[in-house]
Amino acid sequence: MQNSEVLQYGKVLNMENKEMKNNNKTGSENSSNSYNAIGIMTGTSLDGIDVAFVKISRENGNNSKGKDKLEFIDFYFQEYPEEVREYLLYLAQGGSATSRDFILISQVLGKLYVEAVEGLLSKHEGVGIDLIGIHGQTIYHSLEKEEYLGMEVSASYQIAEPSYLSERFKCPVISDFRIRDIAAGGLGAPLVPFVEYALSADEYNNAVFLNIGGISNITYISEDVNEIMGFDTGPGNMLIDQAMMDLYDKTYDKDGEIARSGKVSEELLDKALKNPYYEIEPPKNSGRENFGPETYQYLKAEALKLDLAPEDFVMTLTALTAKVNADAIQKFCPILPKQLIVSGGGSENGRLMQSLAELLPGVEVLKGEVLGYPNAAKEAIAFAYLGYKTLLKEENTIAQVTGAEHPVVMGKITY
């Protein structure tokens, strides 16, 4: 996606507030029952800042049994400055840094977020914002509990100081979502399945939502909240992107053009599929800790032993992403879905989409635009809605998806 690209769709989506327990029946003091909400997402691909603008309202006022209605207004993407992107990648891969470094980069991201929201709102003069939900940039995420200083702990650390947004736009900013779920015994991920269920269970029952960002994750949708599944399946674009940067000095394989020119090495693919992560039953989550530089260097070394051409290596990594997702759907979902709805950057890779369709005969493979908004906006929209639920003091997790003991109200509010 080009820098500062703006897309407008304007579809209205109904999100019934399903039978999930809500410990708090009241929350926001917004008496108009309509919220102009901004959601901000920056993912493991580290390409930039996704900003979504939506309007959220609820039938019957803020009564927890009413239906939420979400109207998609606009989307904006702002690339990271190259220096910022490189430093974030360095930190995310475990590069050494001082407390000063972490504090200052968080301030930088807070200011960049303000610039990105201003970029979106420049086309909507005079519009006020009622809330902003931000994910922040993940620097560290525990994949399981760890022994540290005599205690067993896990953590998720996202940076981007929310105070700059609150100061600039004079509204509550909800951030740091994941840690509340971790405190309740969960993994702090995945979080988007809650929104996908609320938004799509009626229209897309027995469907799988697949998001292919740096990491791939799926949500199996059922009318019964107790049957919902959501988990990280494994690599999305992460390994492909590392190969493209390493071998071609490009950040990604546009439309899968390099992969199309190559062929799959079944021998290397078999080696890659031996990663024990794929056999772990959900709930589970992954990240650079699983599929970062160490995994890439191992696969590259194996490719060199096999004397693979660069395009064959890229095609094999593309096949790996398709295979781990198809296998996860077939292995862990209760039944084969009727539809697979793909979003994220990977949905723009035509060769990857072709491979998914080949591996899942009988499943209709669709791009996420069928939902009425651009693929890239999905997770930003999710954090706008999660922030809205936080503001209403309503639970915004699905416990069996994250592995928590019970649902919680995630997020910290900066007023």
N, C-alpha and C positions, 0 to 999 in steps of 0.2 A: 504494500500500500504506500502511496506517495505521501510525502511529508505534508502535514496539515490538510489532509483530505477530509472533506465533509460530505456525509451522506444523509439523506432524509427519506424516510419510508412512511411513518405516520400511521402504522397499524395499531388498533386498539386490542389489547389482550385482556381477557378476563381471567383472574386468578382466584379461584374459590379458596377461602380460608378453611382447609380441610380439618378433619377432626383430630387435631393435634392439641395436646394440653397447653393451656396458657395460664400460667400462675398469676399474671397481672392483666386485668381487663381494661385498664385505662393507661394512658401514657402521655402522648404529645398534647400540648396545649393548643395545637393548630385547630381553630374552631371552624375553618372553612372546609375541613374534610378533604382537601385537595393539596397535594404536596408536589412542588417542583423539585425533583430530586436529580442529583448528579451522582454518577458512579464512576470510579476511577480504578483501572486495573493496570498493573505492570507485571508481566509474567516472567517465566524462566527463560524465554527467548531473548529478553533484555533488548528488544528492538526500540521500545519507546513507551509512550503513555497513551492508553486508550481511555477516552472520556465519553460517557453516554449521558444523554439528557432525556429524562422520562417524566411523565406526570402520573402520580399514583393517587387513587382515591378509593374509598370503600363505601359500599352500600350500607345503609343504616348507621351512618356516622362512623365512629371508631369502635362500634360494637364488634367483638371478636368473631361473631358468627356471620358477619357480612362478607360479601365478595369483594376482593380487591380488584380494581381495574387499573391496568397499566397501559398508558399510551406512550409509544415510542416517539420521541420528537427529533432527535438528532444524534450524530456521532462525529467525533473528531479524533484524529490521531496526530500525535506530535513525537517526532523522533527524538531520542536522546542525543545530546551532543556526543560526538565520538569519544572525547576524553572521559566523559561521565560513563558511557557504556563500557569502555575498556576497564575502568576502575571498578565498576560494579561487578563485572565478570571476574575480575581478580579477587574481589572479596568473596563472591559466591563460591568460588573454587577453593576457598580456604586460605587465601593469601594473608600474610601477617599484616596487622594494622594495630594502631594504638586506640585507646578510648577516644582521643581527639579526632582521629580519622572517622570513626563511626558517628560521632556527634555531628561533625561538620558535613559529612555526605548526606546525613538525614536532613539537615537544614537546606542543602542544595536541592534535594528532591522536593522538599516542601515548596520551595520557590518555583521549581519547574512545574509542579502541579498547578500552582496558581496561574502560571503562564498558559498552560494547556487549557484550563477552564476558561480563562479570558479569551483564548482563541476560539473556543466553541461559542461562547456567549456574544462574541462580536457580531454574530449573525442574528442575535435575538435581543436587540437593544430594549432596555426597560423591563426585562423579565427578571423577577426576583427569584432567589433560590432558597428553599426551605430546609434542605439538608444535603449533605455530601457524604457518601460512603466510600471509603478508600481501602484498598487491599494493602498498598505499600509494596515495596520491593523486597522480596524474600532474600535474606542473607544467610539464614540458617534454619533448617527444619529437621527436628529429630524424627527419624523413621521408626524408632522404638525407644523404650526407656533405657537410660544410661546411668551408670554408677558415677557420681561426681561428688567429691568432698564428703563422702560417707552417706550420701543419700541417693535414692533412685529417682531420677528426674527425666523429663523430656521438655522440649521447648520449641517454639516457633518464633522467629524474629524477623519482622518486616520493618523497614525503615521508610520514612518520609514524614517529617514533622507536620502534624495536622494543624497546628496553631496558625500557620501562615494562611491556610485556606479559611479558617474561622475568622481571622482578623480581616481578610480581604472581602469576604462575601457575607459576613455578619450572620452566620447561620451555624447550627450544630454540625460538627464533623465527626463521623463515626469511623473508628479505625481499630487496629489491633484485634481483629475478630477471633483469630484461631486459639489464642491461649485460654480462653474461658472453657472451650470444649476440652482442651488438654487437662485442665484442672478437674474436669468431671470424668477423667479416665479415658478420654478419646484421643484420636490421633491429630485432631485439629484440621482434619481434611478427610474427604473432600467436602466442600461447603456448597458448591453450586447445585448438587442434587436437590437440596431443599427448595431452591427457586424453580428448578425444572419441574418438580412435582407440582408445586403450587400453580405454576404457569401453564402446564401442558397435560396434566393427567387425564382430563376429560377428552381432549382432542387426539392425544397420541398415546392412548393406553396400549400396552404391549409394544412399546418402541424402545430403542436404545438411543440415547444421546451420546455421541462421541465427540469429545473436544481434543483436537490434536494441536497442542502448543509445543513447548519444549518437551513436556511430558504429556502422555496420552491419559485421558481418564474417561470413564463411561458412567452413565446413569441408566439403569433399567427402570422404566416407568410402569407402574401398575396403579389401578384405581385404589387398591388397598395400600395404605402407607407402610404397613408392616412387611410388604413384599418388595419394597423399593430396595435396589442395590446401587451402590455408587463406590467406585474405587479407581485408583491409578493402575493402569494396565502395564505401563512400562514406557519405553522411549517413544516420543512423538517425533518432533523435528530435531531434537537435540543432537543425536548422533549424525544425522544427515547434514545439519548445519556445520558441525565441527569438521566434517569431511570437506564440505564446500569451501570453508575458510582456509583449511589446511592445503588443499590441493588446487583450488581454483581462485583463491583470494576473493570469494564472493560470500555474502552472508547467508544465502539460501539458494536452493535449486528451483528457479522460477518455473512453475507449471510442471516440474519434474522433467525438464528438457534433458539434463545430463543423464538422469536415470533411464530415460527412453532410449538413449543411445547405447546403453550397456545391457548386460545380461546378468542374471542371478547366479552367484556361486553357491550351489547347494551345500558344498562342504563348509564354507564359511558360515552360511546361514545356520546349519546344524550346530556349529560350535557356539554361535551367538545365542541360540535358543536354550542352551544348557544353563543359563543364568538361573539360579534357584529362586529368584524373585517370582518368576512366572508360575511356580507351583504353589505359592502361598495363597491360602484362601482369604477372601475379603472378610473384614475390613483391612485394607492396607493402603499405603501411600508410598510414593517414591520421589526422587529428585536427582539433582546433580550428584548426590552421594551414591546413587546407584548407577547412573548412566552418564556421568561426567567424563572428564579427561582420562581417568584411569581405564574405564571401559573402552573408550575410543582408542586409546593407544594399544590396548590388548588386541582389539579387532584389526587395527591397522597393521600390527606386527604379523598377525595371522594372514592377512591379505597379501603382505609382501612375501611371505613364505610360499603362498600359492601363485605368486607372480601375476596378481590380478591387475588389469588395467584400471586407471582411476574411475572411469565411468562404470565399470563392473562393480567396483567397491561401493560407489554411491547407489547403484541399483540394488545391491544386496542389502544395504542399510535401509533403503526404502521398503524392500520386501519384508525386512525384519519388523518394521513398524506396522505394516499391514497384518503380518502374521500374528504378532502378539495380541493385537486387538481382536482379530477374528477368533483366535483361540480362546481368549478371555470370555468373549460373548458366548461361544459354544460350550465352554467348560463351566462357567459360573452362573449364567442367567437361567432362571427357572425353565424357560422355554425359548426357542428361537424367535426373535422379534419379527414383527411384520415389516418394520422400517428401521433403518439406521440413519440418523440425522447427524451429519458431520459438520462441525464448526471449527474455528481456530485456523491458524495459518496453514495447517496441513490440508485443509479442505480445498485450498487453492492449488495444490499439487495434483495435477491431472493424472499422473502415473500412479500415485499413491491411491487415489480414489478408484482407479481402474483395478488395482490389485485387491482392494477391499471387496469390490463387487464380485471379482473372480473367486474369492475365498468364501463368500457368503451367498451361494446361489439360492434363489427364492426370497432373499431379503431385498427390499427396495432401498437403495442407497441414495440419499438425498442430501443436498447442501442445506446448511442452516438457515438460508434466506427464506425458506418456506415458513419460518416463524414470524416473518414480517420485519426483520431488521438485519443489518449486515452481519456476517459471520463474526467479524472482529469485535463487534459490540457486545457479544453475549455475556462475557464475564464482567465487564464494566456495568452492564444492566443488572447483573446478579448482585453486585455490591451496593448498588443504589437501593435495591429491594431489601437486602439484608439490613442495611442501615435504617430503612423505614421501619422494619420490624423492631429493631433495637429501640428506636425512638418511641414506639408504642409499648415498650417493655414486654414484648411477646417473643416466645421462643422462636429461634431461627436455625435450628439444627434438627437432623434426623439421627437419633442415637445409634440405631443399628448400622448406619452408614459410616459413622466416624468411630464406632466402637465405644462410645461413652456410656456411662451408667444411666444417663437420663438426658433428655433434651435441655438446652440452656438458652439463655439470652446472651448472645455473643456481642462483643464490641464495647469500646470505651468512647465516651462522648466528650468532645472538646467544645465548650460553648464560647 
